Amino acid sequence: MEKHNCNCNHGEHEHKHDHGHEGCCGGSCGHDSHEEAEKIYLTLDDGEELECDVIGVFEVENKEYIALLPVGEEDAFLYTFEETEEGPVLDQISSDEEFEMVAKAFTELYQ
């Protein structure tokens, strides 16, 4: 299991949406169990680390996004994603329109 700490410094996440997950992602992520899923640790504004399973990285209109499922939660978080030499870089999706487009693609891919 590979672990990353993205240090994105996001506080409360603006885009929490229920995508009807059962377990990791309804079994469509290819992982046999949560224990095998890749992990990313989000560092919140208050310094708390939030452990998340990586559901997947996917592309929408030539831009990469990542879907994360915080351990013990049912709602997935969606972020922009870029892999750099220093590790993954995550950022919040900039507009509601972009988020809706990404959420639709996520639902089609992982449910």
VMD Tcl script that draws the C-alpha trace (Angstrom):
set ca {
  {0.00 0.00 0.00}
  {1.52 3.29 -1.10}
  {0.90 6.34 1.10}
  {1.07 10.02 0.17}
  {0.60 13.20 2.15}
  {-0.59 15.85 -0.29}
  {-0.53 18.71 2.26}
  {-3.30 20.44 0.35}
  {-4.21 22.45 3.48}
  {-7.91 22.42 2.72}
  {-10.18 23.13 5.65}
  {-13.74 22.01 5.56}
  {-14.41 20.72 2.08}
  {-16.89 22.79 0.12}
  {-17.97 20.00 -2.20}
  {-19.26 17.12 -0.12}
  {-21.72 15.12 -2.17}
  {-23.20 11.69 -1.61}
  {-22.49 9.46 -4.56}
  {-24.14 6.39 -3.04}
  {-20.94 4.49 -2.22}
  {-21.04 1.10 -0.66}
  {-17.67 0.36 0.86}
  {-14.80 1.66 -1.24}
  {-16.74 2.39 -4.40}
  {-19.26 -0.34 -4.88}
  {-16.51 -2.73 -5.93}
  {-15.77 -0.91 -9.20}
  {-12.34 0.38 -8.16}
  {-10.66 -2.98 -8.68}
  {-9.58 -3.31 -5.05}
  {-10.61 -6.42 -3.18}
  {-10.87 -4.47 0.08}
  {-10.20 -1.09 1.66}
  {-6.94 -2.40 3.07}
  {-5.46 -2.69 -0.42}
  {-6.51 0.79 -1.54}
  {-3.86 3.49 -1.99}
  {-4.01 6.14 0.73}
  {-3.65 9.91 0.68}
  {-3.60 12.02 3.82}
  {-5.20 15.46 3.55}
  {-3.89 18.04 6.00}
  {-6.76 20.28 7.11}
  {-6.42 23.95 8.13}
  {-6.42 22.99 11.82}
  {-3.48 20.59 11.26}
  {-5.62 17.46 11.52}
  {-4.81 14.73 8.98}
  {-7.70 13.07 7.18}
  {-6.92 9.55 5.92}
  {-8.54 8.88 2.54}
  {-8.71 5.88 0.24}
  {-8.00 6.74 -3.37}
  {-10.99 5.61 -5.41}
  {-9.36 6.62 -8.66}
  {-7.75 9.20 -10.89}
  {-9.65 10.03 -14.05}
  {-9.61 12.55 -16.87}
  {-12.35 14.94 -17.94}
  {-11.77 17.30 -20.87}
  {-7.97 16.84 -20.79}
  {-7.68 17.56 -17.05}
  {-7.04 14.99 -14.32}
  {-9.16 14.62 -11.21}
  {-8.98 12.37 -8.16}
  {-11.79 10.83 -6.13}
  {-11.05 10.24 -2.44}
  {-13.11 8.50 0.20}
  {-12.28 9.55 3.77}
  {-11.98 6.45 5.96}
  {-15.25 5.82 7.77}
  {-17.25 8.15 5.51}
  {-19.71 7.52 2.69}
  {-19.21 10.76 0.72}
  {-16.44 11.03 -1.86}
  {-14.32 14.16 -2.28}
  {-13.36 15.26 -5.79}
  {-10.28 17.37 -6.53}
  {-8.13 18.41 -9.44}
  {-5.02 16.21 -9.53}
  {-1.47 16.61 -10.80}
  {1.43 14.21 -10.21}
  {4.71 16.09 -9.66}
  {8.23 15.06 -8.69}
  {7.41 16.08 -5.10}
  {4.25 13.98 -5.07}
  {0.58 14.50 -5.87}
  {-0.87 18.01 -5.90}
  {-4.59 18.34 -5.20}
  {-6.70 21.46 -5.45}
  {-10.37 22.27 -5.08}
  {-12.45 22.34 -8.22}
  {-12.84 26.00 -9.15}
  {-16.49 26.31 -10.16}
  {-19.84 24.67 -9.58}
  {-20.17 23.99 -13.32}
  {-16.80 22.20 -13.43}
  {-17.70 20.25 -10.28}
  {-21.00 19.09 -11.77}
  {-19.21 17.91 -14.93}
  {-16.59 16.03 -12.89}
  {-19.20 14.55 -10.53}
  {-21.17 13.24 -13.51}
  {-18.04 11.64 -15.01}
  {-17.14 10.16 -11.61}
  {-20.60 8.63 -11.24}
  {-20.46 7.13 -14.73}
  {-16.99 5.65 -14.13}
  {-17.28 4.33 -10.59}
  {-20.90 3.33 -10.01}
}
mol new
graphics top color blue
foreach p $ca { graphics top sphere $p radius 0.5 }
foreach p [lrange $ca 0 end-1] q [lrange $ca 1 end] { graphics top cylinder $p $q radius 0.2 }
display resetview
